[in-house]
């Protein structure tokens, strides 16, 4: 009989900490619901003590999902633990996830404490967490570089205090698969009360071994895997959920492991994340990349025509990849759109559907074919964006080789004083190019001079009439913000993204004042 491995998804916590992956609360809730549909067992929704925004997002996710467990991360500090519980207590199945470093290098240089002191901090933290909820996870940060005897001692102690899940992280991606598997075997055999807890692993990808280490640990007896969609996360990222799952699924003969994951939701989930954070899935990405099921070599093509299994060890259909279908256009009705959105995993209210419907009608007048990716881009543009303080109403740009400097004329709707009755503000500005002129003009209109840290453009779909998706990173008065915009005109998409980033800055500053 197969064992079950629990899937602990930390896309909304560790994943969101990676550069460019910031999400607002609406987007996080939408992703949490998609993770629930995917079948993950635990969602780590955030680090509630980190900020008021993180606390609010975790709290709202806890309220929005069903029976799935919702975890909040916290340091081994009483105030952090209390803050985490306040956020996750609204979930039907709340979990407190507390951690402290156990490697000599961390204990000495980060904490300046002796192992005995770290041990007492861990015991005290778990004891307090258990007083709030019986569902407590303890992580030994940098476990893969810790002394095995001390690791076994602290694991035994926190299980005695009531921890029901023990996480052994490869925090800096240092471990090798064989030795990491042996570490898990050692702990399971050496710790006398190991049978009272589920052992988990959280592997980083600094050496490109996160998935391999995770699978090695599962083979050795770990029964929880901490993963993220597409492997996003700190530095080089985490073990990719879809890689771990399809490793277990495709090699069932080797692992004999079950999970609760609906594999047909893997590609839709990764595509949803890519659209949300404005970072396309790399074409060579394992499992979900555009080339993962592409065959160009004549030898491969010949083999595929004779038997798909010659060069495909899994099918596109098994991960929910069915190819883009053209189903919407200028003559489509709202019911068709609603059905399509539900098929794609979006649960929108009538007002949001109306907004997306209007945007699709506008796009259909300019673009012959509306693809699924176009629909997703418009959902993010219209349904999940935060309330705008400013919105682009009109835009014209001049650029060429005539000797006249590139310039932009922009009309914005200003909602900052009245959310129902915006004031039109207009300005003309010059720049070194059309995009620079647009950004400079917007700066004059809103009275700000943010620093542009990143500007990226991607095509939403193929073809000459593809929408452009623009992402910008700005920093203003120490506040970092990401903005996204999509339009068939890349200059307009750039203006939308820049305004979106400025709106987010204003929102974050307001939240800080309110807090």
Rosetta blueprint (number, residue, H / E / L):
1 X L
2 X L
3 X E
4 X E
5 X L
6 X E
7 X E
8 X E
9 X E
10 X L
11 X L
12 X L
13 X L
14 X L
15 X H
16 X H
17 X H
18 X L
19 X L
20 X L
21 X L
22 X L
23 X L
24 X L
25 X H
26 X H
27 X H
28 X H
29 X H
30 X H
31 X H
32 X H
33 X H
34 X H
35 X H
36 X H
37 X H
38 X H
39 X L
40 X L
41 X L
42 X E
43 X E
44 X E
45 X E
46 X E
47 X L
48 X L
49 X L
50 X L
51 X L
52 X H
53 X H
54 X H
55 X H
56 X H
57 X H
58 X H
59 X H
60 X H
61 X H
62 X H
63 X H
64 X H
65 X L
66 X L
67 X L
68 X L
69 X E
70 X E
71 X E
72 X E
73 X E
74 X E
75 X E
76 X L
77 X L
78 X H
79 X H
80 X H
81 X H
82 X H
83 X H
84 X H
85 X H
86 X H
87 X H
88 X H
89 X L
90 X L
91 X L
92 X L
93 X E
94 X E
95 X E
96 X E
97 X E
98 X E
99 X E
100 X E
101 X E
102 X L
103 X L
104 X H
105 X H
106 X H
107 X H
108 X H
109 X H
110 X H
111 X H
112 X L
113 X L
114 X L
115 X H
116 X H
117 X H
118 X H
119 X H
120 X H
121 X H
122 X H
123 X H
124 X H
125 X H
126 X H
127 X H
128 X H
129 X H
130 X H
131 X H
132 X H
133 X L
134 X L
135 X L
136 X E
137 X E
138 X E
139 X E
140 X E
141 X E
142 X L
143 X H
144 X H
145 X H
146 X L
147 X L
148 X H
149 X H
150 X H
151 X H
152 X H
153 X H
154 X H
155 X H
156 X H
157 X H
158 X H
159 X H
160 X H
161 X H
162 X L
163 X L
164 X L
165 X E
166 X E
167 X E
168 X E
169 X E
170 X E
171 X L
172 X L
173 X L
174 X L
175 X L
176 X L
177 X H
178 X H
179 X H
180 X H
181 X H
182 X H
183 X H
184 X H
185 X H
186 X H
187 X H
188 X H
189 X H
190 X H
191 X L
192 X L
193 X L
194 X H
195 X H
196 X H
197 X L
198 X E
199 X E
200 X E
201 X E
202 X E
203 X E
204 X E
205 X L
206 X L
207 X L
208 X L
209 X L
210 X H
211 X H
212 X H
213 X H
214 X H
215 X H
216 X H
217 X H
218 X H
219 X H
220 X H
221 X L
222 X L
223 X L
224 X E
225 X E
226 X E
227 X E
228 X E
229 X H
230 X H
231 X H
232 X L
233 X L
234 X L
235 X L
236 X L
237 X L
238 X E
239 X L
240 X E
241 X H
242 X H
243 X H
244 X H
245 X H
246 X H
247 X H
248 X H
249 X H
250 X H
251 X L
252 X H
253 X H
254 X H
255 X H
256 X L
257 X E
258 X E
259 X L
260 X L
261 X L
262 X L
263 X H
264 X H
265 X H
266 X H
267 X H
268 X H
269 X H
270 X H
271 X H
272 X H
273 X H
274 X H
275 X H
276 X H
277 X H
278 X L
279 X L
280 X L
281 X L
282 X L
283 X L
284 X L
285 X L
286 X L
287 X L
288 X L
289 X L
290 X L
291 X L
292 X L
293 X L
294 X L
295 X L
296 X L
297 X L
298 X H
299 X H
300 X H
301 X H
302 X H
303 X H
304 X H
305 X H
306 X H
307 X L
308 X H
309 X H
310 X H
311 X L
312 X L
313 X L
314 X L
315 X L
316 X H
317 X H
318 X H
319 X H
320 X L
321 X L
322 X L
323 X L
324 X L
325 X L
326 X L
327 X L
328 X E
329 X L
330 X L
331 X L
332 X L
333 X L
334 X H
335 X H
336 X H
337 X H
338 X H
339 X H
340 X H
341 X H
342 X H
343 X H
344 X L
345 X L
346 X L
347 X L
348 X L
349 X L
350 X H
351 X H
352 X H
353 X H
354 X H
355 X H
356 X H
357 X H
358 X H
359 X H
360 X H
361 X H
362 X H
363 X H
364 X H
365 X L
366 X L
367 X L
368 X L
369 X L
370 X E
371 X L
372 X H
373 X H
374 X H
375 X H
376 X H
377 X H
378 X H
379 X H
380 X H
381 X H
382 X H
383 X L
384 X L
385 X L
386 X L
387 X L
388 X L
389 X L
390 X E
391 X E
392 X E
393 X E
394 X E
395 X E
396 X E
397 X E
398 X E
399 X L
400 X L
401 X L
402 X L
403 X L
404 X L
405 X L
406 X L
407 X E
408 X E
409 X E
410 X E
411 X E
412 X E
413 X E
414 X E
415 X L
416 X L
417 X L
418 X L
419 X L
420 X L
421 X L
422 X L
423 X E
424 X E
425 X E
426 X E
427 X E
428 X E
429 X E
430 X E
431 X L
432 X L
433 X L
434 X H
435 X H
436 X H
437 X H
438 X H
439 X H
440 X H
441 X H
442 X H
443 X H
444 X H
445 X H
446 X H
447 X L
448 X L
449 X L
450 X L
451 X E
452 X E
453 X E
454 X E
455 X E
456 X E
457 X E
458 X E
459 X E
460 X L
461 X L
462 X L
463 X L
464 X L
465 X L
466 X L
467 X L
468 X E
469 X E
470 X E
471 X E
472 X E
473 X E
474 X E
475 X E
476 X E
477 X L
478 X L
479 X E
480 X E
481 X E
482 X E
483 X E
484 X E
485 X E
486 X E
487 X E
488 X L
489 X L
490 X H
491 X H
492 X H
493 X H
494 X H
495 X H
496 X H
497 X H
498 X H
499 X H
500 X H
501 X H
502 X H
503 X H
504 X H
505 X H
506 X H
507 X H
508 X H
509 X H
510 X H
511 X H
512 X H
513 X H
514 X H
515 X L
